[in-house]
Amino acid sequence: MAAINRPSFGRREFLRAAAAAGIAATLSDLVPSATAQTTGVGMPLPDELIEATLKRLFGNRTFQRGDDMIKLELPLIAEDGGNVTITVDSTLPVSGAVAVSSIFIISEKNRRPMLVKFSFTPECGRAFVSTAIRLATTTDVRAVVEMNDGTLYAVSKHVRVTISGCDMPAQS
């Protein structure tokens, strides 16, 4: 009777190899590559300037004044830039042919100016958000409301920050 050649790769070796492959796959997902930051759609670059952020997010679209449609509330003086309460309330509709699709909150002088993006569906009822943000230094904070037809409405307020809420120096 002929001897059966069994592979020398046992169950333990197989489990070790599978675990190593799983860890490698997980690490490759967690560690961003240099190309991911430059080619990924919507990905900010480190220390991105406000002009680059606006171009990346909105292209060449123009901003319309939203003073009569958007109410932006935040303190005039933020004693702690690490916890600045902000509220954006809009009278623009969230349902219908032309409706609010997103609200962006952007800080002019943070390392990464886009602080947050909120997306809306008709089930939201109204375009309202309230949250806390971090500010690096005295800056203008802008709320941009994007409609589903591409129209952009913006309002801004100047905030004086007495203690930085970020660990890195702000843009100059």
NUBAFI-669091 format. One line per field, with one value per atom (N, C-alpha, C): residue number from 1; residue in one letter; x, y, z. Coordinates in Angstrom, 1 decimal, decimal comma, padded with zeros to 4 digits, always signed. Atoms other than C-alpha are relative to their C-alpha. Layout:
BEGIN
num: (NUM / ...)
residu: (A / ...)
east: (X / ...)
north: (Y / ...)
up: (Z / ...)
***
This chain:
BEGIN
num: (1 / 1 / 1 / 2 / 2 / 2 / 3 / 3 / 3 / 4 / 4 / 4 / 5 / 5 / 5 / 6 / 6 / 6 / 7 / 7 / 7 / 8 / 8 / 8 / 9 / 9 / 9 / 10 / 10 / 10 / 11 / 11 / 11 / 12 / 12 / 12 / 13 / 13 / 13 / 14 / 14 / 14 / 15 / 15 / 15 / 16 / 16 / 16 / 17 / 17 / 17 / 18 / 18 / 18 / 19 / 19 / 19 / 20 / 20 / 20 / 21 / 21 / 21 / 22 / 22 / 22 / 23 / 23 / 23 / 24 / 24 / 24 / 25 / 25 / 25 / 26 / 26 / 26 / 27 / 27 / 27 / 28 / 28 / 28 / 29 / 29 / 29 / 30 / 30 / 30 / 31 / 31 / 31 / 32 / 32 / 32 / 33 / 33 / 33 / 34 / 34 / 34 / 35 / 35 / 35 / 36 / 36 / 36 / 37 / 37 / 37 / 38 / 38 / 38 / 39 / 39 / 39 / 40 / 40 / 40 / 41 / 41 / 41 / 42 / 42 / 42 / 43 / 43 / 43 / 44 / 44 / 44 / 45 / 45 / 45 / 46 / 46 / 46 / 47 / 47 / 47 / 48 / 48 / 48 / 49 / 49 / 49 / 50 / 50 / 50 / 51 / 51 / 51 / 52 / 52 / 52 / 53 / 53 / 53 / 54 / 54 / 54 / 55 / 55 / 55 / 56 / 56 / 56 / 57 / 57 / 57 / 58 / 58 / 58 / 59 / 59 / 59 / 60 / 60 / 60 / 61 / 61 / 61 / 62 / 62 / 62 / 63 / 63 / 63 / 64 / 64 / 64 / 65 / 65 / 65 / 66 / 66 / 66 / 67 / 67 / 67 / 68 / 68 / 68 / 69 / 69 / 69 / 70 / 70 / 70 / 71 / 71 / 71 / 72 / 72 / 72 / 73 / 73 / 73 / 74 / 74 / 74 / 75 / 75 / 75 / 76 / 76 / 76 / 77 / 77 / 77 / 78 / 78 / 78 / 79 / 79 / 79 / 80 / 80 / 80 / 81 / 81 / 81 / 82 / 82 / 82 / 83 / 83 / 83 / 84 / 84 / 84 / 85 / 85 / 85 / 86 / 86 / 86 / 87 / 87 / 87 / 88 / 88 / 88 / 89 / 89 / 89 / 90 / 90 / 90 / 91 / 91 / 91 / 92 / 92 / 92 / 93 / 93 / 93 / 94 / 94 / 94 / 95 / 95 / 95 / 96 / 96 / 96 / 97 / 97 / 97 / 98 / 98 / 98 / 99 / 99 / 99 / 100 / 100 / 100 / 101 / 101 / 101 / 102 / 102 / 102 / 103 / 103 / 103 / 104 / 104 / 104 / 105 / 105 / 105 / 106 / 106 / 106 / 107 / 107 / 107 / 108 / 108 / 108 / 109 / 109 / 109 / 110 / 110 / 110 / 111 / 111 / 111 / 112 / 112 / 112 / 113 / 113 / 113 / 114 / 114 / 114 / 115 / 115 / 115 / 116 / 116 / 116 / 117 / 117 / 117 / 118 / 118 / 118 / 119 / 119 / 119 / 120 / 120 / 120 / 121 / 121 / 121 / 122 / 122 / 122 / 123 / 123 / 123 / 124 / 124 / 124 / 125 / 125 / 125 / 126 / 126 / 126 / 127 / 127 / 127 / 128 / 128 / 128 / 129 / 129 / 129 / 130 / 130 / 130 / 131 / 131 / 131 / 132 / 132 / 132 / 133 / 133 / 133 / 134 / 134 / 134 / 135 / 135 / 135 / 136 / 136 / 136 / 137 / 137 / 137 / 138 / 138 / 138 / 139 / 139 / 139 / 140 / 140 / 140 / 141 / 141 / 141 / 142 / 142 / 142 / 143 / 143 / 143 / 144 / 144 / 144 / 145 / 145 / 145 / 146 / 146 / 146 / 147 / 147 / 147 / 148 / 148 / 148 / 149 / 149 / 149 / 150 / 150 / 150 / 151 / 151 / 151 / 152 / 152 / 152 / 153 / 153 / 153 / 154 / 154 / 154 / 155 / 155 / 155 / 156 / 156 / 156 / 157 / 157 / 157 / 158 / 158 / 158 / 159 / 159 / 159 / 160 / 160 / 160 / 161 / 161 / 161 / 162 / 162 / 162 / 163 / 163 / 163 / 164 / 164 / 164 / 165 / 165 / 165 / 166 / 166 / 166 / 167 / 167 / 167 / 168 / 168 / 168 / 169 / 169 / 169 / 170 / 170 / 170 / 171 / 171 / 171 / 172 / 172 / 172)
residu: (M / M / M / A / A / A / A / A / A / I / I / I / N / N / N / R / R / R / P / P / P / S / S / S / F / F / F / G / G / G / R / R / R / R / R / R / E / E / E / F / F / F / L / L / L / R / R / R / A / A / A / A / A / A / A / A / A / A / A / A / A / A / A / G / G / G / I / I / I / A / A / A / A / A / A / T / T / T / L / L / L / S / S / S / D / D / D / L / L / L / V / V / V / P / P / P / S / S / S / A / A / A / T / T / T / A / A / A / Q / Q / Q / T / T / T / T / T / T / G / G / G / V / V / V / G / G / G / M / M / M / P / P / P / L / L / L / P / P / P / D / D / D / E / E / E / L / L / L / I / I / I / E / E / E / A / A / A / T / T / T / L / L / L / K / K / K / R / R / R / L / L / L / F / F / F / G / G / G / N / N / N / R / R / R / T / T / T / F / F / F / Q / Q / Q / R / R / R / G / G / G / D / D / D / D / D / D / M / M / M / I / I / I / K / K / K / L / L / L / E / E / E / L / L / L / P / P / P / L / L / L / I / I / I / A / A / A / E / E / E / D / D / D / G / G / G / G / G / G / N / N / N / V / V / V / T / T / T / I / I / I / T / T / T / V / V / V / D / D / D / S / S / S / T / T / T / L / L / L / P / P / P / V / V / V / S / S / S / G / G / G / A / A / A / V / V / V / A / A / A / V / V / V / S / S / S / S / S / S / I / I / I / F / F / F / I / I / I / I / I / I / S / S / S / E / E / E / K / K / K / N / N / N / R / R / R / R / R / R / P / P / P / M / M / M / L / L / L / V / V / V / K / K / K / F / F / F / S / S / S / F / F / F / T / T / T / P / P / P / E / E / E / C / C / C / G / G / G / R / R / R / A / A / A / F / F / F / V / V / V / S / S / S / T / T / T / A / A / A / I / I / I / R / R / R / L / L / L / A / A / A / T / T / T / T / T / T / T / T / T / D / D / D / V / V / V / R / R / R / A / A / A / V / V / V / V / V / V / E / E / E / M / M / M / N / N / N / D / D / D / G / G / G / T / T / T / L / L / L / Y / Y / Y / A / A / A / V / V / V / S / S / S / K / K / K / H / H / H / V / V / V / R / R / R / V / V / V / T / T / T / I / I / I / S / S / S / G / G / G / C / C / C / D / D / D / M / M / M / P / P / P / A / A / A / Q / Q / Q / S / S / S)
east: (+000,8 / +000,0 / +000,9 / -000,8 / +001,4 / -000,3 / +000,1 / +002,0 / -000,7 / +000,7 / -000,3 / +000,9 / -000,7 / +001,6 / -000,9 / +000,8 / +000,0 / +000,9 / -000,8 / +001,0 / +000,5 / -000,6 / +003,2 / -000,6 / +000,7 / +000,9 / -001,1 / +001,0 / -001,0 / -001,1 / +001,1 / -004,1 / +000,5 / -000,5 / -002,1 / +000,7 / -000,6 / +000,0 / -001,0 / +001,0 / -003,1 / -000,7 / +000,7 / -004,8 / +000,9 / -001,0 / -001,6 / +000,0 / +000,0 / -001,5 / -001,2 / +001,3 / -005,2 / -000,1 / +000,0 / -004,8 / +000,9 / -000,9 / -001,8 / -000,6 / +000,6 / -003,6 / -001,2 / +001,0 / -006,6 / +000,5 / -000,6 / -004,5 / +000,6 / -000,6 / -002,6 / -001,1 / +001,1 / -006,0 / -000,6 / +000,6 / -007,3 / +000,9 / -001,0 / -004,1 / +000,0 / +000,0 / -004,2 / -001,2 / +001,2 / -007,7 / +000,1 / -000,1 / -006,8 / +001,0 / -001,1 / -003,6 / -000,1 / +000,2 / -004,2 / +001,3 / -001,2 / -001,8 / +000,1 / -000,2 / -000,3 / -000,9 / +000,8 / -002,2 / -001,5 / +001,4 / -005,5 / -000,4 / +000,3 / -005,3 / +000,1 / -000,1 / -004,4 / -001,0 / +000,9 / -006,8 / -001,4 / +001,3 / -009,7 / -001,0 / +001,0 / -012,8 / -000,5 / +000,4 / -013,6 / +001,0 / -001,0 / -010,5 / +000,8 / -000,8 / -008,8 / +001,5 / -001,5 / -005,0 / +000,3 / -000,4 / -003,1 / +000,2 / -000,1 / -003,2 / -000,5 / +000,7 / -005,6 / -000,4 / +000,5 / -006,2 / -001,5 / +001,4 / -009,7 / -000,4 / +000,3 / -009,6 / +000,0 / -000,1 / -008,6 / -001,2 / +001,2 / -011,4 / -001,2 / +001,2 / -014,1 / +000,0 / -000,1 / -012,8 / -000,3 / +000,2 / -012,8 / -001,4 / +001,3 / -016,2 / -001,1 / +001,0 / -018,1 / +000,4 / -000,4 / -016,1 / +000,0 / +000,1 / -016,7 / -001,3 / +001,3 / -020,2 / +000,1 / +000,0 / -021,0 / -001,0 / +000,8 / -022,4 / -001,0 / +001,0 / -025,7 / -000,1 / +000,2 / -026,3 / -001,3 / +001,1 / -028,5 / -000,5 / +000,4 / -029,1 / -001,4 / +001,4 / -032,8 / -000,6 / +000,5 / -033,1 / +000,7 / -000,8 / -030,4 / +000,4 / -000,4 / -029,9 / +001,2 / -001,2 / -026,4 / +000,2 / -000,2 / -025,9 / +001,2 / -001,2 / -022,6 / +000,5 / -000,4 / -020,9 / +000,9 / -000,9 / -019,1 / +001,4 / -001,2 / -016,4 / -000,1 / +000,0 / -015,5 / +001,2 / -001,0 / -013,5 / +000,8 / -000,7 / -012,6 / -000,3 / +000,2 / -012,1 / -000,2 / +000,2 / -012,3 / -001,5 / +001,5 / -016,1 / -000,8 / +000,7 / -017,9 / -001,4 / +001,3 / -021,7 / -000,4 / +000,4 / -023,1 / -001,4 / +001,3 / -026,7 / -000,2 / +000,4 / -027,8 / -001,4 / +001,4 / -031,5 / -000,4 / +000,4 / -032,9 / -001,5 / +001,4 / -036,3 / -000,2 / +000,0 / -035,4 / -000,6 / +000,7 / -037,5 / +001,0 / -000,8 / -036,1 / -000,7 / +000,7 / -038,6 / -000,6 / +000,5 / -040,0 / +001,0 / -000,9 / -038,4 / +001,4 / -001,3 / -035,7 / +000,0 / +000,0 / -034,7 / +001,4 / -001,3 / -031,8 / +000,5 / -000,7 / -029,4 / +001,0 / -001,1 / -026,6 / +000,3 / -000,5 / -025,3 / +001,4 / -001,4 / -021,6 / +000,4 / -000,5 / -019,9 / +001,5 / -001,4 / -016,5 / +000,6 / -000,8 / -013,9 / +001,1 / -001,0 / -011,7 / +001,5 / -001,4 / -008,5 / +000,4 / -000,3 / -008,6 / +001,0 / -000,9 / -006,0 / -000,8 / +000,9 / -008,8 / -001,3 / +001,1 / -011,5 / -001,4 / +001,4 / -014,5 / -000,1 / +000,2 / -015,6 / -001,0 / +001,0 / -018,7 / -001,0 / +001,1 / -021,3 / -001,1 / +001,3 / -024,9 / -000,8 / +000,8 / -027,0 / -001,5 / +001,4 / -030,8 / -000,8 / +001,0 / -033,7 / -001,4 / +001,3 / -037,4 / -000,5 / +000,5 / -038,0 / +000,6 / -000,6 / -035,8 / -001,0 / +001,0 / -038,7 / +000,4 / -000,6 / -036,5 / +001,5 / -001,4 / -033,0 / +000,5 / -000,4 / -031,8 / +001,1 / -001,1 / -028,5 / +000,5 / -000,7 / -026,9 / +001,1 / -001,1 / -023,5 / +001,1 / -001,1 / -020,2 / +001,2 / -001,2 / -017,1 / +001,2 / -001,3 / -013,4 / +000,5 / -000,6 / -011,8 / +001,4 / -001,4 / -008,0 / +000,3 / -000,3 / -008,1 / -001,2 / +001,0 / -010,2 / -000,2 / +000,3 / -011,9 / -001,4 / +001,3 / -014,9 / -000,5 / +000,6 / -017,2 / -001,2 / +001,0 / -019,4 / -000,9 / +000,9 / -022,5 / -000,4 / +000,4 / -023,2 / -001,1 / +001,1 / -026,5 / +000,0 / +000,0 / -026,4 / -001,4 / +001,3 / -029,6 / +000,2 / -000,1 / -030,3 / +000,2 / -000,3 / -030,1 / +001,3 / -001,3 / -026,6 / +000,1 / -000,1 / -027,5 / +000,6 / -000,7 / -025,4 / -000,4 / +000,3 / -026,5 / +001,0 / -001,0 / -023,9 / -000,3 / +000,0 / -023,9 / +001,3 / -001,2 / -020,9 / -000,1 / -000,1 / -020,1 / +001,5 / -001,4 / -016,8 / -000,1 / -000,1 / -015,8 / +001,4 / -001,3 / -013,1 / +000,3 / -000,4 / -011,3 / +001,1 / -001,0 / -009,4 / +001,0 / -000,9 / -007,9 / -000,3 / +000,1 / -007,2 / -000,6 / +000,6 / -009,2 / +000,7 / -000,7 / -006,7 / +001,4 / -001,3 / -003,3 / +001,1 / -000,9 / -001,7 / -000,2 / +000,2 / -001,0 / -000,9 / +000,9 / -003,6 / +000,6 / -000,5 / -003,2 / +000,1 / -000,2 / -002,0 / -000,6)
north: (-001,2 / +000,0 / +001,2 / -001,2 / +003,4 / +001,0 / -001,0 / +006,0 / +001,2 / -001,3 / +009,0 / +001,2 / -001,2 / +012,3 / +001,0 / -001,0 / +014,6 / +001,3 / -001,3 / +018,3 / +000,2 / -000,2 / +019,3 / +001,3 / -001,2 / +022,3 / -000,5 / +000,5 / +021,3 / +001,0 / -000,9 / +022,8 / +001,2 / -001,2 / +025,0 / +001,0 / -000,9 / +026,4 / +000,8 / -000,7 / +027,1 / +001,1 / -001,0 / +028,9 / +001,2 / -001,1 / +031,0 / +000,9 / -000,8 / +032,0 / +000,7 / -000,7 / +032,8 / +001,2 / -001,1 / +035,0 / +001,1 / -001,0 / +036,8 / +000,7 / -000,6 / +037,4 / +001,0 / -000,9 / +038,8 / +001,2 / -001,2 / +041,1 / +000,9 / -000,8 / +042,3 / +000,8 / -000,6 / +043,0 / +001,1 / -001,0 / +044,9 / +001,2 / -001,1 / +047,0 / +000,8 / -000,7 / +047,9 / +000,9 / -000,9 / +049,3 / +001,1 / -001,0 / +051,2 / +001,1 / -000,9 / +052,8 / +000,7 / -000,6 / +055,4 / +000,2 / -000,2 / +055,5 / +001,4 / -001,3 / +058,6 / +000,3 / -000,2 / +058,0 / +000,1 / -000,1 / +057,6 / +001,5 / -001,4 / +061,2 / +000,9 / -000,9 / +062,7 / -000,4 / +000,4 / +060,7 / -000,4 / +000,3 / +059,8 / +001,1 / -001,0 / +061,7 / +000,5 / -000,6 / +064,1 / -000,1 / +000,1 / +063,3 / +001,3 / -001,2 / +066,3 / -000,3 / +000,1 / +066,8 / +000,6 / -000,6 / +067,5 / +001,5 / -001,5 / +071,2 / +000,7 / -000,5 / +071,9 / +001,5 / -001,3 / +075,6 / +000,2 / -000,2 / +077,0 / +000,0 / +000,0 / +077,7 / -001,4 / +001,4 / +074,1 / -000,8 / +000,7 / +072,8 / +000,4 / -000,4 / +074,9 / -000,5 / +000,5 / +073,9 / -001,5 / +001,4 / +070,2 / -000,4 / +000,3 / +070,3 / +000,5 / -000,6 / +072,6 / +000,4 / -000,3 / +073,0 / +001,5 / -001,4 / +076,3 / +000,6 / -000,5 / +076,7 / +001,3 / -001,3 / +080,2 / -000,2 / +000,0 / +080,8 / +001,1 / -001,1 / +082,7 / +000,3 / -000,4 / +084,7 / -000,7 / +000,7 / +082,7 / +000,7 / -000,7 / +085,3 / -000,1 / +000,0 / +085,3 / -001,4 / +001,4 / +081,5 / -000,9 / +000,8 / +080,2 / +000,8 / -000,7 / +081,1 / -000,8 / +000,6 / +080,4 / +000,6 / -000,5 / +080,6 / -000,6 / +000,4 / +080,4 / +001,2 / -001,2 / +082,6 / +000,9 / -001,0 / +085,8 / -000,3 / +000,3 / +084,8 / -001,4 / +001,3 / +081,2 / -000,1 / +000,1 / +080,8 / -001,2 / +001,3 / +077,2 / -000,4 / +000,4 / +076,5 / -001,5 / +001,5 / +072,7 / -000,4 / +000,4 / +072,9 / +001,3 / -001,2 / +075,6 / -000,5 / +000,5 / +075,0 / +000,8 / -000,7 / +075,8 / -000,6 / +000,4 / +075,6 / +000,6 / -000,4 / +075,8 / -000,3 / +000,2 / +076,2 / +000,7 / -000,6 / +076,7 / -000,1 / +000,0 / +077,5 / -000,7 / +000,7 / +075,8 / -001,4 / +001,3 / +072,6 / -001,1 / +001,2 / +069,1 / -001,0 / +000,9 / +067,5 / +000,9 / -000,7 / +068,4 / -000,1 / +000,1 / +069,0 / +000,6 / -000,7 / +071,4 / +000,0 / +000,2 / +070,4 / +000,0 / +000,0 / +070,6 / -001,4 / +001,3 / +067,7 / -000,1 / +000,0 / +068,7 / +001,3 / -001,2 / +071,2 / -000,2 / +000,1 / +071,8 / +001,1 / -001,0 / +073,6 / +000,1 / -000,2 / +075,1 / +001,1 / -001,0 / +076,9 / +000,5 / -000,6 / +079,3 / -000,3 / +000,1 / +078,8 / -001,3 / +001,3 / +075,2 / -000,7 / +000,8 / +072,7 / -000,7 / +000,6 / +070,9 / +000,8 / -001,0 / +073,6 / -000,7 / +000,5 / +071,3 / -000,8 / +000,7 / +070,3 / -001,1 / +001,0 / +068,4 / +000,2 / +000,0 / +067,5 / -000,8 / +000,7 / +066,6 / -000,2 / +000,3 / +064,9 / -000,1 / +000,0 / +065,2 / -000,8 / +000,6 / +063,2 / +000,6 / -000,5 / +064,1 / -000,4 / +000,5 / +062,1 / +000,8 / -000,8 / +064,6 / +001,1 / -001,0 / +067,1 / +001,4 / -001,4 / +070,2 / +000,0 / -000,1 / +071,3 / +000,7 / -000,6 / +071,8 / -000,9 / +000,8 / +070,7 / +000,9 / -000,6 / +071,5 / -001,0 / +000,9 / +070,2 / +000,9 / -000,7 / +071,2 / -000,2 / +000,0 / +072,0 / +000,4 / -000,5 / +072,6 / +001,0 / -001,1 / +075,8 / +000,2 / -000,2 / +076,4 / +001,4 / -001,4 / +080,2 / +000,9 / -001,0 / +083,3 / -000,2 / +000,4 / +082,6 / +000,4 / +000,0 / +082,9 / -001,4 / +001,3 / +079,9 / +000,2 / +000,0 / +079,2 / -001,2 / +001,1 / +077,2 / +000,0 / +000,0 / +076,1 / -001,1 / +000,9 / +074,6 / -000,3 / +000,4 / +072,5 / -000,6 / +000,5 / +071,9 / -001,2 / +001,2 / +068,7 / +000,4 / -000,4 / +070,8 / +000,7 / -000,5 / +072,0 / +001,4 / -001,4 / +075,5 / +000,0 / -000,1 / +076,6 / +001,4 / -001,2 / +079,1 / +000,0 / -000,1 / +080,3 / +001,2 / -001,0 / +082,3 / -000,2 / +000,1 / +083,1 / +000,9 / -000,8 / +084,5 / -000,1 / -000,1 / +085,6 / -000,4 / +000,5 / +083,9 / +000,3 / -000,3 / +085,1 / -001,2 / +001,1 / +082,1 / +000,4 / -000,5 / +082,8 / -001,2 / +001,2 / +079,2 / -001,0 / +000,9 / +077,0 / -001,3 / +001,3 / +073,8 / -001,1 / +001,0 / +072,1 / +000,0 / +000,1 / +070,8 / +000,5 / -000,4 / +072,0 / +001,5 / -001,4 / +075,6 / +000,2 / -000,3 / +077,2 / +000,5 / -000,6 / +078,4 / +001,5 / -001,4 / +081,9 / +000,8)
up: (+000,0 / +000,0 / +000,0 / +000,1 / -000,9 / +001,1 / -001,1 / +001,8 / -000,5 / +000,3 / +001,8 / +000,5 / -000,3 / +001,7 / +000,6 / -000,7 / +004,2 / +000,0 / -000,1 / +004,2 / +001,4 / -001,3 / +007,0 / +000,7 / -000,5 / +007,5 / +000,9 / -000,9 / +010,6 / +000,4 / -000,4 / +012,2 / +000,8 / -000,7 / +014,6 / -000,9 / +000,9 / +011,8 / -000,8 / +000,8 / +009,8 / +000,8 / -000,8 / +012,7 / +000,2 / -000,2 / +013,3 / -001,3 / +001,3 / +009,6 / -000,2 / +000,2 / +009,5 / +001,0 / -000,9 / +012,6 / -000,4 / +000,5 / +011,2 / -001,2 / +001,2 / +007,9 / +000,5 / -000,5 / +009,8 / +000,7 / -000,6 / +011,9 / -001,0 / +001,1 / +008,8 / -000,8 / +000,8 / +007,0 / +000,9 / -000,9 / +010,1 / +000,1 / -000,1 / +010,4 / -001,3 / +001,3 / +006,7 / -000,1 / +000,0 / +007,2 / +001,0 / -001,1 / +010,4 / -000,3 / +000,3 / +009,2 / -001,3 / +001,3 / +006,5 / -000,7 / +000,8 / +003,7 / -000,5 / +000,5 / +002,2 / -001,3 / +001,2 / -001,1 / +000,4 / -000,4 / +000,8 / +000,3 / -000,4 / +002,1 / -001,2 / +001,2 / -001,3 / -001,0 / +001,1 / -003,5 / +000,5 / -000,5 / -001,2 / -000,2 / +000,1 / -002,0 / +001,3 / -001,3 / +000,8 / +001,1 / -001,1 / +002,8 / +000,1 / -000,2 / +004,3 / +000,1 / -000,2 / +004,2 / +001,3 / -001,3 / +007,4 / -000,2 / +000,0 / +008,2 / -001,2 / +001,2 / +005,4 / +000,2 / -000,1 / +004,8 / -000,4 / +000,2 / +004,7 / -001,5 / +001,4 / +001,0 / -000,6 / +000,6 / +000,2 / +000,5 / -000,5 / +002,5 / -000,7 / +000,8 / +000,8 / -001,4 / +001,4 / -002,6 / +000,0 / -000,1 / -001,6 / +000,2 / -000,4 / -000,1 / -001,0 / +000,8 / -002,4 / -001,5 / +001,4 / -005,6 / -000,3 / +000,4 / -007,4 / +000,3 / -000,3 / -006,1 / +000,9 / -000,7 / -004,7 / +001,2 / -001,2 / -001,2 / -000,1 / -000,1 / -000,8 / +001,5 / -001,4 / +002,3 / +000,6 / -000,6 / +004,7 / +001,2 / -001,3 / +007,4 / +000,4 / -000,3 / +007,1 / +000,1 / +000,0 / +006,8 / +001,0 / -000,9 / +009,2 / +001,2 / -001,3 / +012,9 / +000,5 / -000,6 / +014,2 / +001,4 / -001,3 / +017,9 / +000,6 / -000,7 / +019,7 / +000,8 / -000,9 / +022,4 / -000,8 / +000,6 / +021,4 / +000,6 / -000,6 / +023,9 / +000,6 / -000,5 / +024,5 / +000,9 / -001,0 / +027,7 / -000,1 / +000,2 / +026,9 / -001,5 / +001,4 / +023,2 / -000,2 / +000,0 / +024,0 / +000,1 / -000,2 / +024,6 / -000,3 / +000,4 / +022,6 / -000,5 / +000,4 / +022,3 / -001,2 / +001,2 / +018,9 / -000,4 / +000,5 / +017,5 / -001,3 / +001,3 / +013,9 / -000,2 / +000,2 / +013,2 / -001,3 / +001,3 / +009,7 / -000,2 / +000,4 / +008,4 / -001,4 / +001,3 / +005,1 / +000,1 / -000,2 / +004,4 / -000,1 / +000,1 / +004,8 / -000,9 / +000,9 / +002,5 / -001,2 / +001,2 / -001,0 / -001,1 / +001,1 / -004,3 / +000,3 / -000,4 / -002,9 / +001,5 / -001,4 / +000,6 / +000,5 / -000,7 / +003,1 / -000,1 / -000,1 / +002,6 / +001,0 / -001,0 / +004,9 / +000,6 / -000,7 / +007,4 / +000,4 / -000,3 / +007,7 / +001,0 / -000,9 / +010,6 / -000,3 / +000,4 / +009,6 / +000,8 / -000,8 / +011,7 / -000,9 / +000,9 / +009,7 / +000,4 / -000,4 / +011,8 / +000,7 / -000,6 / +013,0 / -001,0 / +000,9 / +011,6 / -001,1 / +001,0 / +009,9 / +000,1 / -000,2 / +009,3 / +000,0 / -000,1 / +008,7 / +001,3 / -001,3 / +012,2 / +000,0 / +000,0 / +011,4 / -001,2 / +001,1 / +008,7 / +000,5 / -000,3 / +009,5 / -001,2 / +001,2 / +006,9 / +000,4 / -000,4 / +006,8 / -001,0 / +000,9 / +005,4 / +000,4 / -000,3 / +005,3 / +001,3 / -001,3 / +008,4 / +001,2 / -001,1 / +010,4 / +000,5 / -000,4 / +010,4 / -000,2 / +000,2 / +010,5 / +000,0 / +000,0 / +009,9 / +001,3 / -001,3 / +013,5 / +000,5 / -000,7 / +015,2 / +001,1 / -001,1 / +018,5 / +000,5 / -000,3 / +019,5 / +000,7 / -000,5 / +021,1 / -001,0 / +000,9 / +019,0 / +000,7 / -000,5 / +019,6 / -000,9 / +000,8 / +018,5 / +000,5 / -000,3 / +018,3 / +000,5 / -000,3 / +018,5 / -000,4 / +000,5 / +017,9 / -001,5 / +001,4 / +014,6 / -000,4 / +000,5 / +012,4 / -000,1 / +000,1 / +012,6 / -001,0 / +001,1 / +009,5 / +000,0 / +000,2 / +009,1 / -001,4 / +001,5 / +005,5 / -000,1 / +000,2 / +004,6 / -001,5 / +001,4 / +001,4 / -000,3 / +000,5 / -000,5 / -000,9 / +000,9 / -002,5 / -001,5 / +001,4 / -005,7 / -000,2 / +000,0 / -004,8 / +000,4 / -000,5 / -003,6 / +001,4 / -001,3 / -000,6 / +000,6 / -000,8 / +002,1 / +001,2 / -001,1 / +004,7 / +000,9 / -001,0 / +007,8 / +000,9 / -000,8 / +010,1 / +001,2 / -001,2 / +013,5 / +000,5 / -000,6 / +015,1 / +001,4 / -001,4 / +018,3 / +000,5 / -000,6 / +020,6 / +001,0 / -000,8 / +022,2 / +001,0 / -000,9 / +025,4 / +000,3 / -000,2 / +026,0 / -001,2 / +001,2 / +022,9 / +000,4 / -000,2 / +022,7 / -000,8 / +000,8 / +020,4 / +000,4 / -000,5 / +021,1 / -001,0 / +001,0 / +017,9 / -000,3 / +000,3 / +016,9 / -001,2 / +001,0 / +014,7 / -001,2 / +001,3 / +011,1 / +000,2 / -000,1 / +010,7 / -001,1)
***
